[in-house]
Amino acid sequence: MTTFAPDSRGCPPAGMPGAESETDPPPRSEPVLAPLPTTSSLDTPSPPRLDKAFVWRHPAHFIAFGGGVGLSRMAPGTAGTLAALPLFWVLNYFLDVSSFLMLIGAMFLAGVWACDVTGKALENHDHGGMVWDEITAFCLVLLFTPNGLLWQAFAFLLFRVFDIIKPPPIRYYDTTLRGGFGVMFDDILAAFYALLCLAAWKAFAM
């Protein structure tokens, strides 16, 4: 029976169980790989920056934002409603009632298209900066408001109140209808509420 003596370091000779070769490399640990970005993070574009460049990038953006009025940092809806005043004064000088009504109808259709395109670009179907709905609806209110700054100021307050609080059925349509038509339609309803109050005031106060 052959016996093997350990070497001078106390290690068993090569070839014996438990012996390790000096030339064998140390065991390597598996590399830790960083997680790859998911497809959604690569494919999802960041929201566009709201500035003058965005407004001028597409005719729909220009219309929906009222030529840039909707970029107002404070109460863009109120700014859009105020912007309708000088627009109305100029157009009312050149147009009769029937022509103005036809123009408001064209403004409504243009707003449906513009707000739909812009809402998709912003990934927000009713972004607060889209004020063409306020401009169009308040022009309708002013068309049937008696002349005079006092009447027009009262019409402004009424329209803003109804557009903000959205009494039934305005709130229902605001939350149910999507796209450009939904953006435009709820403000037209607010305009009719304001006109009803103006008609009542005119009937009982005069």
Summary of the structure (lengths in Angstrom):
residues: 206
radius of gyration: 35.0
end to end distance: 131.0
largest distance: 131.0
contacts: 561
relative contact order: 0.11
helix: 64%
strand: 0%
